Amino acid sequence: MRRQRGAALLIVLWLVALLTALVGAFALTARMEALQGRVGSRGAVAQEIARSGMEYALVRVADRNPETHWQPNGRAYTWTFDGHDVQVRIIDETGKVDLNQADVSLLSRLMQALGQPSDASDLIAAAIVDWRDADNLSQPVGGAEDGDYAAAGRDYGAKDASFETIAEVEQVLGMTPALYAQLAPFLTLYSGRGQPDATYAQGPVLAAMGMDATAWLAQRNATGVTGSNELVGTGSGTYSIESRARLADGREASLWTVVRAGASPVPGSAYTLLRWEEGAAPQ
């Protein structure tokens, strides 16, 4: 009997230890999930504030009052929402180089403005035009058609059709990840222009257009420039908007979009989303 009671006591002690371990594990899991939920909720709050910055930018860029109007020329604007800091930059898409419209010369000069050698820039620019044109003839300065892709071991040739995304240019023969990272912020598919609008162009694009970028940007950013009809406007209505939110606790979130202001196919929306990325601005 004593042995049976001892065995029963030992079993009870083991059960108590097991239950204690289970309760402890459950408590630890619950605490971790609570912390994860808190972190996730703060991240969601930061992301929504970044989105509010994007939507607020559309209101300010359409504002006709020169005192409160925001220019879509890449200038950084700071806004406070519910005690949190938001920094917003707006760039009109007409201030960028259109992949489907720009000629070899403009594309090459843009790459040169970003520090690429002239010979390599000419070849890659020609390959970009060969990618989108419908013929099988290379550009006078070089380029790349189907045979060149085959010789380079690529299992595809020139598309012979328009670019559908900016990232598609990475497939062009000669393009590298590093060069794409440099080019992407200055490229668009939405301007429909062979030449960018200098009113909204950034430094490398201005240089590619043969302008003195330093002097032009200084003039554009000068105090009182809002009185100039030449340098101020609401733009084309299609914008790249980068919105970065920073909460009071230090948490950050960023949003990078291309939007077209105005009527939208989505009921109740005042804009059409053309591109949307959360996190750092795309490279």
DRENPA-3360 file (N, C-alpha, C; in nm, 2 decimals, always signed):
BEGIN
1 = MRRQRGAA = +0.08/-0.12/+0.00/+0.00/+0.00/+0.00/+0.09/+0.12/+0.00 ~ +0.20/+0.12/+0.08/+0.28/+0.24/+0.09/+0.35/+0.26/-0.05 ~ +0.38/+0.15/-0.12/+0.44/+0.17/-0.25/+0.34/+0.23/-0.35 ~ +0.22/+0.18/-0.34/+0.12/+0.23/-0.43/+0.09/+0.38/-0.41 ~ +0.09/+0.42/-0.27/+0.07/+0.56/-0.24/+0.19/+0.64/-0.29 ~ +0.31/+0.59/-0.28/+0.43/+0.66/-0.33/+0.42/+0.68/-0.48 ~ +0.38/+0.57/-0.55/+0.37/+0.58/-0.69/+0.27/+0.69/-0.74 ~ +0.15/+0.68/-0.66/+0.05/+0.78/-0.70/+0.09/+0.92/-0.67;
9 = LLIVLWLV = +0.17/+0.94/-0.56/+0.22/+1.08/-0.53/+0.31/+1.12/-0.64 ~ +0.40/+1.03/-0.68/+0.50/+1.07/-0.78/+0.42/+1.11/-0.91 ~ +0.32/+1.03/-0.95/+0.24/+1.06/-1.07/+0.18/+1.20/-1.06 ~ +0.12/+1.23/-0.94/+0.06/+1.36/-0.91/+0.16/+1.47/-0.93 ~ +0.28/+1.45/-0.87/+0.38/+1.55/-0.88/+0.42/+1.58/-1.03 ~ +0.43/+1.47/-1.10/+0.47/+1.48/-1.24/+0.36/+1.56/-1.32 ~ +0.23/+1.53/-1.29/+0.12/+1.60/-1.35/+0.12/+1.74/-1.32 ~ +0.15/+1.77/-1.19/+0.15/+1.92/-1.15/+0.27/+1.99/-1.23;
17 = ALLTALVG = +0.38/+1.92/-1.23/+0.49/+1.98/-1.31/+0.46/+2.00/-1.45 ~ +0.39/+1.90/-1.51/+0.35/+1.91/-1.65/+0.25/+2.03/-1.67 ~ +0.15/+2.04/-1.59/+0.05/+2.14/-1.60/+0.12/+2.28/-1.58 ~ +0.21/+2.29/-1.49/+0.28/+2.41/-1.46/+0.36/+2.46/-1.59 ~ +0.43/+2.36/-1.65/+0.50/+2.39/-1.77/+0.41/+2.43/-1.89 ~ +0.29/+2.36/-1.90/+0.19/+2.40/-2.00/+0.14/+2.54/-1.98 ~ +0.10/+2.57/-1.85/+0.05/+2.70/-1.82/+0.16/+2.81/-1.85 ~ +0.28/+2.78/-1.81/+0.39/+2.88/-1.84/+0.41/+2.90/-1.99;
25 = AFALTARM = +0.41/+2.79/-2.07/+0.43/+2.80/-2.21/+0.31/+2.88/-2.27 ~ +0.19/+2.85/-2.22/+0.07/+2.93/-2.28/+0.08/+3.07/-2.24 ~ +0.12/+3.11/-2.12/+0.14/+3.25/-2.08/+0.24/+3.32/-2.17 ~ +0.36/+3.25/-2.19/+0.46/+3.31/-2.27/+0.41/+3.33/-2.42 ~ +0.34/+3.23/-2.47/+0.29/+3.24/-2.61/+0.19/+3.36/-2.62 ~ +0.11/+3.37/-2.52/+0.01/+3.48/-2.52/+0.07/+3.61/-2.51 ~ +0.18/+3.62/-2.43/+0.25/+3.75/-2.41/+0.32/+3.78/-2.55 ~ +0.38/+3.68/-2.61/+0.45/+3.71/-2.74/+0.35/+3.75/-2.84;
33 = EALQGRVG = +0.23/+3.69/-2.85/+0.13/+3.73/-2.94/+0.08/+3.87/-2.92 ~ +0.07/+3.90/-2.79/+0.02/+4.04/-2.75/+0.12/+4.14/-2.80 ~ +0.25/+4.11/-2.78/+0.36/+4.20/-2.82/+0.36/+4.22/-2.97 ~ +0.34/+4.10/-3.04/+0.34/+4.10/-3.19/+0.22/+4.18/-3.24 ~ +0.11/+4.17/-3.17/-0.01/+4.24/-3.21/+0.01/+4.39/-3.19 ~ +0.07/+4.43/-3.08/+0.10/+4.57/-3.05/+0.19/+4.63/-3.16 ~ +0.30/+4.55/-3.19/+0.39/+4.60/-3.29/+0.32/+4.61/-3.43 ~ +0.24/+4.51/-3.46/+0.17/+4.51/-3.59/+0.07/+4.62/-3.59;
41 = SRGAVAQE = +0.00/+4.65/-3.49/-0.10/+4.76/-3.49/-0.03/+4.89/-3.50 ~ +0.08/+4.91/-3.44/+0.15/+5.04/-3.45/+0.21/+5.05/-3.59 ~ +0.25/+4.94/-3.65/+0.30/+4.95/-3.79/+0.18/+4.98/-3.88 ~ +0.06/+4.92/-3.86/-0.05/+4.95/-3.94/-0.09/+5.10/-3.93 ~ -0.08/+5.15/-3.80/-0.11/+5.29/-3.78/-0.02/+5.38/-3.86 ~ +0.11/+5.35/-3.86/+0.21/+5.43/-3.93/+0.18/+5.42/-4.08 ~ +0.15/+5.30/-4.13/+0.12/+5.29/-4.27/+0.00/+5.37/-4.32 ~ -0.10/+5.37/-4.23/-0.22/+5.45/-4.27/-0.20/+5.60/-4.26;
49 = IARSGMEY = -0.11/+5.64/-4.17/-0.07/+5.78/-4.17/+0.01/+5.82/-4.29 ~ +0.09/+5.73/-4.34/+0.16/+5.75/-4.46/+0.07/+5.76/-4.58 ~ -0.04/+5.68/-4.58/-0.14/+5.69/-4.68/-0.21/+5.82/-4.67 ~ -0.24/+5.86/-4.55/-0.31/+5.99/-4.54/-0.23/+6.10/-4.60 ~ -0.09/+6.09/-4.58/+0.00/+6.19/-4.64/-0.01/+6.19/-4.79 ~ -0.02/+6.08/-4.85/-0.04/+6.07/-5.00/-0.17/+6.14/-5.04 ~ -0.28/+6.11/-4.97/-0.41/+6.17/-5.01/-0.41/+6.32/-4.98 ~ -0.35/+6.36/-4.87/-0.34/+6.50/-4.84/-0.26/+6.58/-4.95;
57 = ALVRVADR = -0.16/+6.51/-5.00/-0.08/+6.57/-5.10/-0.16/+6.60/-5.23 ~ -0.25/+6.52/-5.26/-0.34/+6.54/-5.38/-0.43/+6.66/-5.36 ~ -0.47/+6.68/-5.23/-0.55/+6.80/-5.20/-0.46/+6.93/-5.22 ~ -0.34/+6.92/-5.16/-0.26/+7.04/-5.17/-0.20/+7.08/-5.30 ~ -0.18/+6.97/-5.39/-0.12/+7.00/-5.52/-0.23/+7.06/-5.61 ~ -0.36/+7.03/-5.58/-0.47/+7.09/-5.65/-0.51/+7.23/-5.60 ~ -0.46/+7.27/-5.49/-0.49/+7.40/-5.43/-0.44/+7.51/-5.51 ~ -0.53/+7.61/-5.55/-0.49/+7.72/-5.63/-0.43/+7.84/-5.55;
65 = NPETHWQP = -0.44/+7.83/-5.42/-0.39/+7.94/-5.34/-0.23/+7.92/-5.33 ~ -0.16/+8.02/-5.38/-0.01/+8.01/-5.38/+0.05/+8.00/-5.24 ~ -0.02/+8.04/-5.14/+0.03/+8.03/-5.00/+0.02/+7.89/-4.95 ~ -0.07/+7.81/-5.00/-0.09/+7.67/-4.94/-0.06/+7.56/-5.05 ~ -0.04/+7.60/-5.17/-0.02/+7.51/-5.28/+0.11/+7.43/-5.27 ~ +0.11/+7.30/-5.30/+0.23/+7.22/-5.30/+0.27/+7.20/-5.44 ~ +0.39/+7.22/-5.48/+0.44/+7.20/-5.61/+0.48/+7.05/-5.64 ~ +0.44/+7.00/-5.75/+0.48/+6.86/-5.79/+0.62/+6.85/-5.86;
73 = NGRAYTWT = +0.72/+6.91/-5.79/+0.85/+6.92/-5.85/+0.96/+6.85/-5.77 ~ +0.92/+6.77/-5.67/+1.01/+6.69/-5.59/+1.05/+6.76/-5.46 ~ +1.00/+6.88/-5.44/+1.03/+6.95/-5.31/+0.97/+6.87/-5.20 ~ +1.04/+6.86/-5.08/+0.99/+6.79/-4.97/+0.90/+6.89/-4.88 ~ +0.79/+6.84/-4.85/+0.69/+6.91/-4.76/+0.67/+6.83/-4.63 ~ +0.66/+6.90/-4.52/+0.64/+6.84/-4.39/+0.50/+6.87/-4.35 ~ +0.43/+6.77/-4.29/+0.29/+6.79/-4.25/+0.28/+6.71/-4.12 ~ +0.20/+6.76/-4.03/+0.17/+6.69/-3.90/+0.03/+6.64/-3.90;
81 = FDGHDVQV = +0.02/+6.51/-3.87/-0.11/+6.45/-3.86/-0.13/+6.38/-3.73 ~ -0.22/+6.43/-3.65/-0.25/+6.38/-3.51/-0.12/+6.36/-3.43 ~ -0.04/+6.46/-3.44/+0.08/+6.47/-3.36/+0.20/+6.39/-3.42 ~ +0.18/+6.33/-3.54/+0.29/+6.25/-3.60/+0.34/+6.33/-3.72 ~ +0.47/+6.31/-3.75/+0.53/+6.38/-3.86/+0.52/+6.30/-3.99 ~ +0.49/+6.37/-4.10/+0.48/+6.31/-4.23/+0.56/+6.40/-4.33 ~ +0.64/+6.34/-4.40/+0.72/+6.41/-4.51/+0.67/+6.36/-4.64 ~ +0.64/+6.45/-4.73/+0.58/+6.42/-4.86/+0.66/+6.48/-4.97;
89 = RIIDETGK = +0.68/+6.40/-5.08/+0.74/+6.46/-5.20/+0.65/+6.42/-5.32 ~ +0.62/+6.52/-5.41/+0.54/+6.50/-5.52/+0.62/+6.53/-5.65 ~ +0.61/+6.44/-5.74/+0.68/+6.47/-5.87/+0.58/+6.44/-5.98 ~ +0.56/+6.54/-6.06/+0.47/+6.52/-6.18/+0.54/+6.42/-6.28 ~ +0.46/+6.33/-6.33/+0.52/+6.23/-6.42/+0.57/+6.29/-6.55 ~ +0.52/+6.41/-6.59/+0.57/+6.47/-6.71/+0.72/+6.52/-6.69 ~ +0.76/+6.53/-6.57/+0.90/+6.57/-6.54/+1.00/+6.45/-6.55 ~ +0.95/+6.33/-6.59/+1.04/+6.22/-6.60/+1.06/+6.18/-6.75;
97 = VDLNQADV = +1.15/+6.09/-6.77/+1.17/+6.04/-6.91/+1.08/+5.92/-6.94 ~ +1.00/+5.93/-7.04/+0.90/+5.83/-7.07/+0.97/+5.71/-7.15 ~ +0.97/+5.59/-7.10/+1.04/+5.48/-7.16/+0.98/+5.45/-7.30 ~ +0.85/+5.48/-7.32/+0.79/+5.45/-7.45/+0.80/+5.56/-7.55 ~ +0.85/+5.67/-7.51/+0.85/+5.79/-7.60/+0.99/+5.85/-7.62 ~ +1.08/+5.84/-7.53/+1.21/+5.90/-7.54/+1.29/+5.84/-7.65 ~ +1.37/+5.92/-7.71/+1.46/+5.87/-7.82/+1.59/+5.83/-7.76 ~ +1.68/+5.77/-7.84/+1.80/+5.71/-7.80/+1.89/+5.82/-7.73;
105 = SLLSRLMQ = +1.89/+5.94/-7.79/+1.98/+6.05/-7.74/+1.94/+6.09/-7.60 ~ +1.81/+6.11/-7.57/+1.77/+6.15/-7.44/+1.80/+6.04/-7.34 ~ +1.77/+5.92/-7.37/+1.80/+5.80/-7.28/+1.94/+5.79/-7.25 ~ +2.03/+5.81/-7.35/+2.17/+5.80/-7.33/+2.22/+5.91/-7.24 ~ +2.17/+6.04/-7.27/+2.22/+6.15/-7.19/+2.17/+6.14/-7.04 ~ +2.06/+6.08/-7.02/+2.01/+6.05/-6.88/+2.11/+5.96/-6.81 ~ +2.15/+5.85/-6.87/+2.25/+5.76/-6.81/+2.38/+5.83/-6.79 ~ +2.42/+5.91/-6.89/+2.55/+5.98/-6.87/+2.54/+6.08/-6.75;
113 = ALGQPSDA = +2.42/+6.14/-6.73/+2.40/+6.24/-6.62/+2.41/+6.16/-6.49 ~ +2.39/+6.03/-6.49/+2.40/+5.95/-6.37/+2.54/+5.89/-6.35 ~ +2.63/+5.93/-6.44/+2.77/+5.88/-6.43/+2.81/+5.77/-6.51 ~ +2.73/+5.72/-6.61/+2.76/+5.61/-6.69/+2.85/+5.66/-6.81 ~ +2.94/+5.58/-6.86/+3.02/+5.62/-6.98/+2.94/+5.64/-7.10 ~ +2.98/+5.73/-7.19/+2.90/+5.76/-7.30/+2.87/+5.64/-7.40 ~ +2.98/+5.57/-7.43/+2.97/+5.45/-7.52/+2.87/+5.35/-7.47 ~ +2.88/+5.31/-7.34/+2.79/+5.22/-7.28/+2.65/+5.27/-7.28;
121 = SDLIAAAI = +2.63/+5.40/-7.25/+2.50/+5.46/-7.24/+2.43/+5.46/-7.38 ~ +2.51/+5.49/-7.49/+2.45/+5.48/-7.62/+2.40/+5.34/-7.65 ~ +2.48/+5.24/-7.62/+2.44/+5.10/-7.65/+2.31/+5.06/-7.58 ~ +2.31/+5.09/-7.45/+2.19/+5.05/-7.37/+2.07/+5.13/-7.41 ~ +2.09/+5.26/-7.44/+1.97/+5.34/-7.48/+1.92/+5.29/-7.61 ~ +2.01/+5.25/-7.70/+1.96/+5.19/-7.83/+1.89/+5.06/-7.81 ~ +1.94/+4.98/-7.71/+1.87/+4.85/-7.68/+1.73/+4.87/-7.62 ~ +1.72/+4.98/-7.55/+1.58/+5.01/-7.49/+1.49/+5.04/-7.60;
129 = VDWRDADN = +1.53/+5.12/-7.70/+1.44/+5.16/-7.81/+1.42/+5.03/-7.90 ~ +1.52/+4.95/-7.92/+1.50/+4.82/-8.00/+1.40/+4.73/-7.92 ~ +1.40/+4.73/-7.79/+1.31/+4.65/-7.72/+1.16/+4.68/-7.75 ~ +1.13/+4.81/-7.76/+0.99/+4.86/-7.78/+0.95/+4.87/-7.92 ~ +1.05/+4.89/-8.02/+1.00/+4.91/-8.16/+0.96/+4.78/-8.22 ~ +0.88/+4.79/-8.33/+0.83/+4.67/-8.39/+0.91/+4.60/-8.49 ~ +1.02/+4.67/-8.53/+1.11/+4.61/-8.64/+1.22/+4.52/-8.58 ~ +1.29/+4.46/-8.67/+1.41/+4.38/-8.63/+1.54/+4.44/-8.66;
137 = LSQPVGGA = +1.54/+4.57/-8.68/+1.66/+4.64/-8.72/+1.72/+4.72/-8.60 ~ +1.85/+4.70/-8.58/+1.91/+4.77/-8.47/+1.93/+4.92/-8.50 ~ +1.94/+4.99/-8.39/+1.96/+5.14/-8.40/+2.10/+5.17/-8.46 ~ +2.11/+5.28/-8.53/+2.24/+5.32/-8.59/+2.36/+5.31/-8.49 ~ +2.34/+5.34/-8.37/+2.45/+5.34/-8.27/+2.47/+5.20/-8.20 ~ +2.39/+5.11/-8.24/+2.40/+4.97/-8.18/+2.26/+4.92/-8.15 ~ +2.25/+4.88/-8.02/+2.12/+4.83/-7.98/+2.12/+4.68/-7.96 ~ +2.00/+4.61/-7.96/+1.99/+4.47/-7.94/+1.86/+4.42/-7.99;
145 = EDGDYAAA = +1.87/+4.33/-8.09/+1.75/+4.26/-8.14/+1.76/+4.11/-8.10 ~ +1.68/+4.03/-8.16/+1.67/+3.89/-8.11/+1.80/+3.81/-8.12 ~ +1.87/+3.83/-8.22/+2.00/+3.76/-8.24/+2.10/+3.80/-8.13 ~ +2.10/+3.92/-8.09/+2.19/+3.97/-7.98/+2.16/+3.90/-7.85 ~ +2.03/+3.89/-7.82/+1.99/+3.82/-7.70/+2.02/+3.68/-7.70 ~ +2.01/+3.61/-7.82/+2.04/+3.47/-7.83/+2.19/+3.45/-7.81 ~ +2.27/+3.54/-7.87/+2.42/+3.53/-7.86/+2.46/+3.55/-7.71 ~ +2.38/+3.63/-7.63/+2.42/+3.65/-7.49/+2.36/+3.55/-7.40;
153 = GRDYGAKD = +2.30/+3.44/-7.46/+2.25/+3.33/-7.38/+2.11/+3.36/-7.32 ~ +2.05/+3.46/-7.37/+1.91/+3.49/-7.32/+1.81/+3.40/-7.39 ~ +1.71/+3.35/-7.32/+1.61/+3.26/-7.39/+1.49/+3.34/-7.43 ~ +1.51/+3.47/-7.45/+1.41/+3.56/-7.50/+1.47/+3.67/-7.59 ~ +1.40/+3.73/-7.67/+1.45/+3.83/-7.76/+1.39/+3.97/-7.73 ~ +1.41/+4.07/-7.81/+1.35/+4.20/-7.79/+1.20/+4.18/-7.80 ~ +1.13/+4.25/-7.71/+0.98/+4.24/-7.70/+0.91/+4.29/-7.82 ~ +0.96/+4.40/-7.89/+0.90/+4.46/-8.00/+0.76/+4.51/-7.97;
161 = ASFETIAE = +0.75/+4.56/-7.85/+0.62/+4.62/-7.81/+0.65/+4.71/-7.69 ~ +0.56/+4.80/-7.66/+0.58/+4.90/-7.55/+0.61/+4.84/-7.42 ~ +0.68/+4.91/-7.34/+0.70/+4.87/-7.20/+0.57/+4.88/-7.12 ~ +0.55/+4.78/-7.04/+0.43/+4.78/-6.95/+0.45/+4.82/-6.81 ~ +0.58/+4.80/-6.76/+0.62/+4.84/-6.63/+0.76/+4.90/-6.64 ~ +0.79/+4.98/-6.54/+0.93/+5.03/-6.54/+1.03/+4.92/-6.52 ~ +1.00/+4.82/-6.43/+1.09/+4.71/-6.40/+1.12/+4.63/-6.53 ~ +1.04/+4.63/-6.63/+1.06/+4.56/-6.75/+1.19/+4.59/-6.81;
169 = VEQVLGMT = +1.24/+4.72/-6.79/+1.36/+4.76/-6.86/+1.48/+4.68/-6.80 ~ +1.47/+4.61/-6.69/+1.58/+4.53/-6.64/+1.61/+4.41/-6.73 ~ +1.51/+4.38/-6.82/+1.53/+4.27/-6.91/+1.61/+4.31/-7.04 ~ +1.63/+4.44/-7.06/+1.70/+4.49/-7.18/+1.84/+4.45/-7.17 ~ +1.90/+4.40/-7.28/+2.04/+4.36/-7.28/+2.13/+4.48/-7.25 ~ +2.22/+4.45/-7.15/+2.31/+4.56/-7.11/+2.27/+4.62/-6.98 ~ +2.14/+4.61/-6.94/+2.10/+4.68/-6.82/+2.15/+4.59/-6.70 ~ +2.19/+4.66/-6.60/+2.24/+4.60/-6.47/+2.15/+4.64/-6.36;
177 = PALYAQLA = +2.15/+4.56/-6.25/+2.07/+4.60/-6.13/+2.12/+4.74/-6.08 ~ +2.25/+4.77/-6.08/+2.30/+4.90/-6.03/+2.25/+5.01/-6.11 ~ +2.26/+5.00/-6.24/+2.21/+5.10/-6.33/+2.06/+5.12/-6.32 ~ +1.99/+5.01/-6.31/+1.84/+5.02/-6.30/+1.80/+5.10/-6.17 ~ +1.87/+5.07/-6.06/+1.85/+5.14/-5.94/+1.87/+5.29/-5.95 ~ +1.97/+5.33/-6.04/+1.99/+5.47/-6.06/+1.88/+5.53/-6.15 ~ +1.84/+5.46/-6.25/+1.75/+5.51/-6.35/+1.60/+5.52/-6.31 ~ +1.56/+5.42/-6.23/+1.42/+5.40/-6.21/+1.34/+5.52/-6.15;
185 = PFLTLYSG = +1.40/+5.60/-6.06/+1.33/+5.72/-6.01/+1.30/+5.82/-6.12 ~ +1.37/+5.82/-6.23/+1.36/+5.92/-6.33/+1.28/+5.87/-6.46 ~ +1.23/+5.75/-6.45/+1.15/+5.70/-6.56/+1.01/+5.69/-6.54 ~ +0.93/+5.70/-6.64/+0.78/+5.69/-6.63/+0.73/+5.62/-6.75 ~ +0.60/+5.58/-6.74/+0.52/+5.52/-6.86/+0.40/+5.61/-6.88 ~ +0.38/+5.72/-6.81/+0.26/+5.79/-6.81/+0.26/+5.93/-6.86 ~ +0.37/+5.98/-6.91/+0.37/+6.12/-6.95/+0.32/+6.13/-7.10 ~ +0.36/+6.03/-7.18/+0.32/+6.04/-7.32/+0.40/+6.14/-7.40;
193 = RGQPDATY = +0.51/+6.19/-7.34/+0.59/+6.29/-7.40/+0.73/+6.24/-7.44 ~ +0.78/+6.29/-7.56/+0.91/+6.26/-7.60/+1.02/+6.34/-7.52 ~ +0.98/+6.46/-7.47/+1.07/+6.54/-7.39/+1.00/+6.57/-7.26 ~ +1.07/+6.55/-7.14/+1.01/+6.59/-7.01/+0.98/+6.74/-7.00 ~ +0.89/+6.77/-6.91/+0.86/+6.91/-6.88/+0.96/+6.96/-6.77 ~ +1.04/+7.05/-6.81/+1.15/+7.10/-6.72/+1.09/+7.16/-6.59 ~ +0.97/+7.20/-6.60/+0.90/+7.26/-6.48/+0.91/+7.17/-6.36 ~ +0.90/+7.04/-6.39/+0.89/+6.94/-6.28/+1.01/+6.84/-6.28;
201 = AQGPVLAA = +1.10/+6.85/-6.37/+1.21/+6.76/-6.38/+1.31/+6.77/-6.27 ~ +1.37/+6.66/-6.23/+1.48/+6.66/-6.14/+1.62/+6.68/-6.21 ~ +1.72/+6.70/-6.12/+1.85/+6.73/-6.18/+1.90/+6.65/-6.29 ~ +1.91/+6.52/-6.28/+1.96/+6.44/-6.39/+1.88/+6.45/-6.52 ~ +1.75/+6.46/-6.50/+1.66/+6.48/-6.62/+1.69/+6.61/-6.69 ~ +1.71/+6.72/-6.61/+1.74/+6.85/-6.66/+1.87/+6.84/-6.74 ~ +1.97/+6.78/-6.68/+2.10/+6.76/-6.75/+2.09/+6.69/-6.88 ~ +2.00/+6.58/-6.88/+1.98/+6.51/-7.00/+1.91/+6.59/-7.11;
209 = MGMDATAW = +1.84/+6.69/-7.07/+1.77/+6.78/-7.16/+1.87/+6.89/-7.21 ~ +1.99/+6.89/-7.16/+2.09/+6.99/-7.20/+2.08/+7.12/-7.13 ~ +2.02/+7.12/-7.01/+2.00/+7.24/-6.93/+2.10/+7.25/-6.82 ~ +2.12/+7.37/-6.76/+2.21/+7.38/-6.65/+2.12/+7.35/-6.52 ~ +2.13/+7.23/-6.48/+2.04/+7.18/-6.37/+2.06/+7.26/-6.24 ~ +2.18/+7.29/-6.21/+2.20/+7.37/-6.08/+2.13/+7.50/-6.09 ~ +2.15/+7.58/-6.20/+2.09/+7.71/-6.21/+1.94/+7.70/-6.21 ~ +1.89/+7.60/-6.29/+1.74/+7.59/-6.30/+1.68/+7.55/-6.16;
217 = LAQRNATG = +1.74/+7.46/-6.09/+1.68/+7.42/-5.96/+1.69/+7.53/-5.86 ~ +1.80/+7.61/-5.87/+1.81/+7.72/-5.78/+1.70/+7.82/-5.80 ~ +1.67/+7.85/-5.93/+1.57/+7.94/-5.97/+1.43/+7.89/-5.92 ~ +1.41/+7.76/-5.95/+1.28/+7.70/-5.92/+1.25/+7.70/-5.77 ~ +1.36/+7.68/-5.69/+1.34/+7.67/-5.54/+1.36/+7.81/-5.47 ~ +1.38/+7.91/-5.55/+1.41/+8.04/-5.49/+1.28/+8.10/-5.42 ~ +1.30/+8.17/-5.32/+1.19/+8.24/-5.25/+1.11/+8.33/-5.34 ~ +0.98/+8.32/-5.34/+0.90/+8.41/-5.43/+0.88/+8.35/-5.56;
225 = VTGSNELV = +0.92/+8.23/-5.59/+0.90/+8.17/-5.72/+0.76/+8.14/-5.75 ~ +0.68/+8.14/-5.65/+0.53/+8.11/-5.67/+0.46/+8.22/-5.75 ~ +0.53/+8.33/-5.77/+0.47/+8.43/-5.86/+0.49/+8.41/-6.00 ~ +0.57/+8.31/-6.04/+0.61/+8.28/-6.18/+0.52/+8.18/-6.24 ~ +0.45/+8.22/-6.35/+0.36/+8.13/-6.42/+0.44/+8.02/-6.49 ~ +0.57/+8.05/-6.52/+0.65/+7.96/-6.60/+0.69/+7.84/-6.51 ~ +0.71/+7.86/-6.38/+0.76/+7.76/-6.30/+0.66/+7.70/-6.20 ~ +0.54/+7.75/-6.20/+0.44/+7.70/-6.10/+0.32/+7.65/-6.17;
233 = GTGSGTYS = +0.26/+7.54/-6.12/+0.14/+7.49/-6.18/+0.10/+7.37/-6.10 ~ -0.02/+7.32/-6.13/-0.07/+7.20/-6.06/-0.03/+7.07/-6.13 ~ +0.03/+7.09/-6.25/+0.09/+6.97/-6.32/-0.02/+6.90/-6.41 ~ +0.02/+6.78/-6.45/-0.06/+6.71/-6.54/-0.17/+6.63/-6.48 ~ -0.16/+6.61/-6.35/-0.26/+6.53/-6.27/-0.22/+6.39/-6.25 ~ -0.10/+6.35/-6.30/-0.05/+6.22/-6.28/+0.08/+6.24/-6.20 ~ +0.09/+6.18/-6.08/+0.21/+6.21/-5.99/+0.26/+6.09/-5.93 ~ +0.40/+6.10/-5.91/+0.46/+6.01/-5.81/+0.46/+6.07/-5.68;
241 = IESRARLA = +0.41/+6.00/-5.58/+0.40/+6.06/-5.44/+0.47/+5.97/-5.34 ~ +0.57/+6.02/-5.27/+0.64/+5.95/-5.17/+0.60/+6.01/-5.03 ~ +0.54/+5.93/-4.95/+0.50/+5.97/-4.82/+0.56/+5.89/-4.71 ~ +0.63/+5.96/-4.61/+0.70/+5.89/-4.51/+0.64/+5.94/-4.37 ~ +0.60/+5.85/-4.29/+0.54/+5.88/-4.16/+0.63/+5.84/-4.05 ~ +0.64/+5.92/-3.95/+0.71/+5.88/-3.83/+0.63/+5.91/-3.71 ~ +0.60/+5.80/-3.63/+0.52/+5.81/-3.51/+0.60/+5.87/-3.40 ~ +0.52/+5.91/-3.29/+0.59/+5.97/-3.18/+0.68/+5.87/-3.11;
249 = DGREASLW = +0.66/+5.74/-3.12/+0.74/+5.64/-3.06/+0.86/+5.60/-3.14 ~ +0.88/+5.67/-3.26/+0.99/+5.64/-3.35/+0.96/+5.54/-3.46 ~ +0.85/+5.48/-3.46/+0.81/+5.39/-3.56/+0.79/+5.46/-3.69 ~ +0.84/+5.40/-3.81/+0.83/+5.47/-3.94/+0.76/+5.38/-4.04 ~ +0.70/+5.44/-4.14/+0.64/+5.37/-4.25/+0.65/+5.46/-4.37 ~ +0.66/+5.40/-4.49/+0.67/+5.48/-4.61/+0.58/+5.42/-4.72 ~ +0.54/+5.50/-4.81/+0.45/+5.46/-4.91/+0.50/+5.53/-5.04 ~ +0.51/+5.46/-5.15/+0.55/+5.52/-5.28/+0.44/+5.48/-5.38;
257 = TVVRAGAS = +0.38/+5.58/-5.44/+0.27/+5.55/-5.54/+0.28/+5.64/-5.66 ~ +0.22/+5.59/-5.77/+0.19/+5.67/-5.88/+0.04/+5.68/-5.89 ~ -0.02/+5.80/-5.89/-0.16/+5.82/-5.89/-0.20/+5.92/-6.00 ~ -0.32/+5.90/-6.05/-0.38/+5.99/-6.15/-0.50/+6.06/-6.08 ~ -0.49/+6.19/-6.06/-0.60/+6.26/-5.99/-0.72/+6.27/-6.08 ~ -0.84/+6.28/-6.02/-0.96/+6.29/-6.09/-1.05/+6.17/-6.08 ~ -1.14/+6.16/-6.18/-1.24/+6.05/-6.18/-1.17/+5.92/-6.18 ~ -1.23/+5.83/-6.10/-1.17/+5.69/-6.09/-1.28/+5.59/-6.12;
265 = PVPGSAYT = -1.24/+5.47/-6.17/-1.33/+5.37/-6.19/-1.38/+5.31/-6.06 ~ -1.31/+5.34/-5.95/-1.36/+5.29/-5.82/-1.46/+5.39/-5.76 ~ -1.58/+5.35/-5.73/-1.68/+5.44/-5.68/-1.63/+5.51/-5.55 ~ -1.65/+5.64/-5.54/-1.61/+5.71/-5.42/-1.46/+5.75/-5.41 ~ -1.38/+5.71/-5.51/-1.24/+5.75/-5.51/-1.21/+5.87/-5.59 ~ -1.13/+5.96/-5.55/-1.09/+6.08/-5.62/-0.97/+6.06/-5.70 ~ -0.91/+5.94/-5.71/-0.79/+5.92/-5.79/-0.78/+5.77/-5.83 ~ -0.70/+5.75/-5.93/-0.67/+5.61/-5.98/-0.53/+5.57/-5.94;
273 = LLRWEEGA = -0.51/+5.46/-5.88/-0.38/+5.41/-5.85/-0.32/+5.34/-5.97 ~ -0.20/+5.39/-6.01/-0.13/+5.33/-6.12/-0.02/+5.24/-6.07 ~ +0.04/+5.27/-5.95/+0.14/+5.19/-5.89/+0.14/+5.21/-5.74 ~ +0.17/+5.11/-5.66/+0.16/+5.12/-5.51/+0.27/+5.03/-5.45 ~ +0.36/+5.09/-5.37/+0.46/+5.01/-5.30/+0.47/+5.06/-5.16 ~ +0.48/+4.97/-5.07/+0.50/+5.01/-4.93/+0.64/+4.98/-4.89 ~ +0.70/+5.06/-4.80/+0.84/+5.04/-4.77/+0.92/+5.15/-4.84 ~ +1.04/+5.12/-4.86/+1.13/+5.22/-4.93/+1.09/+5.25/-5.07;
281 = APQ = +1.12/+5.37/-5.12/+1.09/+5.40/-5.26/+1.16/+5.30/-5.35 ~ +1.09/+5.25/-5.46/+1.14/+5.15/-5.54/+1.27/+5.19/-5.61 ~ +1.36/+5.09/-5.63/+1.48/+5.12/-5.70/+1.48/+5.05/-5.84;
% end
